[in-house]
Amino acid sequence: MATSNSTTQVTHPHPRLQEINASKRVLVIGAGGVGSVAVHKMAMLAEVFPEITLASRRLVSCEHIANEVMKRLGTKIEIAELDADDIEATSALILQVKPKLVVNLALPYQDLNIMEACLDAGAHYLDTANYEPRDVARFEYHWQWAYQERFAQCGLMALLGSGFDPGVTNVFMAWAKKHHFDEIKTLDILDCNGGDHGQHFATNFNPEINIREVTAPARHFEQGAWHESPALNHKVTFDFPEVGERNMYLMYHEELESLVKHTATLERARFWMTFGDAYLKHLEVLENVGMTSIEPVMYQGVEIIPLQFLKAVLPNPSDLGKTTQGKTCIGDIITGQKDGQEKTLYVFNICDHEACFAEVGSQAVSYTTGVPAMIGAALMMTDQWMKAGVWNMEQLDPDPFMAMLNEHGLPWQFKLLDQALDF
Ligand code: NDP
């Protein structure tokens, strides 16, 4: 696929490039909900991941996952304590483990430091969320796209956003473009979590990152420009397959930026997420009293960030699996032309919270992110997706990824809709 990325030459191969490419080891950073699923799924695919090391800020988080994987699958996971905000420490761990690939499942704040460490010590890189500065919630790729030359010149690859959204939603677009359309005109990404965790208020992944995302202004692309509107202001009811009718809200989500950049014919791109009334009521109160702010405040002589304090009192998303029932349904509705005819395609996955918990001890939100992280990693480890530079998911061949979704727990379906969306 011709893109601006593909022109850069490998002019200064990393001194360890041959050794890196021959390595069978993977280093996963971040032992949270998503890290747990990814490591379980890697351990189930020993022919691709014979040696797995899991590192995180607290060794106890790694120990917990390693014990679970040993209990369920009998596979030994090496563990290490690492503060990935520290580039030198991360480089040192890469040089000690000597992985082919570093899978970054820590928080978006660590992305650039881990990319630096990969360039320094030598390793390919993958993440599931774009870099965010701590002090301002901006979901933009330019910080990571700026690494294009450096990765390409030394022969290393960075794969950005290999989760579900971003991730699978980007691959769905690439697959639709490859197999179903001559020209794509509109994209609507619909993210429905029809699950119930039985708590008054909880988020399904890291609360700090989740609330920053949900309370940010909505933004969508239409007629060549981005349009901003207040958060959670535009509501539509949609009948989701196997879930039923849910209210979904227009939001901004990071994959819109790369998909608009890489799909020249797109006239409109939007992202929608479902929220229940109780979730929104709690969020409104928390916002009104200032608890979702990321501006530091002084409390008893100590500077604290209200949102980080809120995270500390909310349920841990990785503990929600035991009680969560219901399904997620995430997919893309794409319109465009094929052979001169207008066409509307809906491609989606349905995932059952309880089935995920039975398989790997996590709810579906962690599962639907951890499985694509494993798949992206597997395609890089086996060189099916391996080219120097910084890439978004839609820039790579969707077919092997789509096949692995079906094989590894996230089967997808598609249907043609009679008419385009009327909202
Ligand atoms: P969690 O909060 O459950 O886990 C994050 C883990 O990262 C924690 O175990 C934490 O460490 C570790 N960590 C945090 N800071 C550091 C650091 N400085 N050095 C090393 N480790 C660190 O989050 P999730 O698992 O829910 O989410 C993980 C990532 O996945 C996030 O970036 C999130 O945005 C992304 N995501 C992407 C989605 C997608 O579809 N693309 C959907 C959902 C999430 P410890 O426990 O050791 O203290």
Boltz pocket constraint, residues with backbone or C-beta under 6 A from the ligand:
constraints:
  - pocket:
      binder: B
      contacts: [[A, 29], [A, 30], [A, 31], [A, 32], [A, 33], [A, 34], [A, 35], [A, 55], [A, 56], [A, 57], [A, 58], [A, 59], [A, 61], [A, 62], [A, 82], [A, 83], [A, 84], [A, 85], [A, 104], [A, 105], [A, 106], [A, 107], [A, 108], [A, 110], [A, 128], [A, 129], [A, 161], [A, 162], [A, 163], [A, 164], [A, 165], [A, 166], [A, 167], [A, 204], [A, 205], [A, 206], [A, 209], [A, 317], [A, 318], [A, 365], [A, 368], [A, 369]]
      max_distance: 6.0
